[in-house]
Amino acid sequence: AKRNPGETEFHQAVHEVAASVIPYVRDHERYRKSRILERMTEPDRTVIFRVVWEDDEGNVRINRGYRVQFNNAIGPYKGGLRFHPSVNLSILKFLGFEQTFKNSLTTLPIGSGKGGADFNPKGKSDAEVMRFCQSYMTELWHHIGANVDIPAGDIGVGAREISYMFGQYKRLAKEFTGVLTGKALEFGGSLIRTEATGYGNAFFMQEMLAHRGDGIEGKTCVVSGSGNVAIFCAEKLIQLGGKVVTLSDSSGYIHDPDGLDMEKLAWMKDLKLVRRGRIAEYAEHFGCSFHEGRPWAVPCDLAFPCATQNELEEGDARTLVSNGCLAVSEGANMPTTIPAVDVLHQAKILYGPGKAANAGGVAVSGLEMSQNSQRLAWSAVDLEGRLQQIITDIHRQCVQHGQEGDHVNYVTGANVAGFIKVADAMVAYGVI
Ligand code: NDP
């Protein structure tokens, strides 16, 4: 905390990992001696820069851009870009640190990073978003490359922003390489990438339940968020026979007790991902209720926080437990506060942390890199099968390192399993 004053989100992420990894390190001399965990908490480097652009009225605007290159022990830096007014160094360091463990768990050769800007895309015209993305990439391109650092999307960065940034990179670098993932299919994107984080989260829940001899069919599901992750998590849950009764955005949530079907979900996709409207419009259109706040008081069997960090707090966790919730699987990064996680663990509710449960997105990004290197495109069926296999492998690693009596502690499992591979590589490189 002394070295990183005020970085509360980063402290929270490190604290959570350290609590489960320190006991493991204590038992392993080679990690302890070379102070691997402390070394892992310091990013390889951080780049912070000015992003200047002009709005539609001709006013000059200034934002702050970042790229945190966290760890490239097992592969090139990889992690998303976030455009949101709340973006600061603490948030990007927490995300980059988490990404180290997540990317290791995917079984693919990818290191970790995270970046973005305190730019708010809400209410901006397409032309303004384009000018911002081009200006951001004009600096970022010096620091990235297909074998160096391969950014992707995150909150506020979807297909539109990736396209503007890829176009600008290509122009500056005079080369066509897979330097970003989440690209459109016409220029090197991968099938299933858009769906991967949400689908992967549903698959991870399926794995946790199957391990207990249960399944998703017939379960009532509460999902928060209505962005890329939430919508495709809901889609896969519906396909697997779940009943999705909520989705939310930063203004509140809709409660549809009949459950969303594919037709309603298609309407929601158009509303949130194309028209960029507010979620209350869904309630008006389909005659269900809209409420301010978060959806955790709606009774459910399964909960899927898929919006943002710290959106599920201790009181919410208590409500979920008293409503008989069986399991929580995180589509978002660190959506559950540490006291809330403690409540879930005490109640022995299945709890899949984001670094395991939402790793499907970066995994398919890794597969997009492989396809770009081969100059080939794999089929959707092939890719969904690979995604499913990767999630099964992640779950197996969590069980291997997280079994505690008759209960699996997925936090310990994910942290320790993710740690080992990166730590072994760092030990092998010596003191550098
Ligand atoms: P999007 O921008 O597509 O959607 C974000 C959603 O969360 C929107 O519904 C947004 O509401 C809501 N939201 C954002 N900030 C807040 C807030 N402060 N309070 C309440 N609601 C909020 O982002 P993604 O779906 O891509 O990302 C969601 C989460 O998943 C993030 O934690 C991200 O880091 C994580 N993640 C994403 C991956 C990906 O592949 N995209 C991969 C792994 C994790 P509104 O529309 O009102 O802004």
Boltz pocket constraint, residues with backbone or C-beta under 6 A from the ligand:
constraints:
  - pocket:
      binder: B
      contacts: [[A, 153], [A, 154], [A, 155], [A, 156], [A, 157], [A, 158], [A, 193], [A, 197], [A, 225], [A, 226], [A, 227], [A, 228], [A, 229], [A, 230], [A, 248], [A, 249], [A, 250], [A, 251], [A, 277], [A, 306], [A, 307], [A, 308], [A, 309], [A, 331], [A, 332], [A, 333], [A, 358], [A, 359], [A, 361], [A, 362]]
      max_distance: 6.0
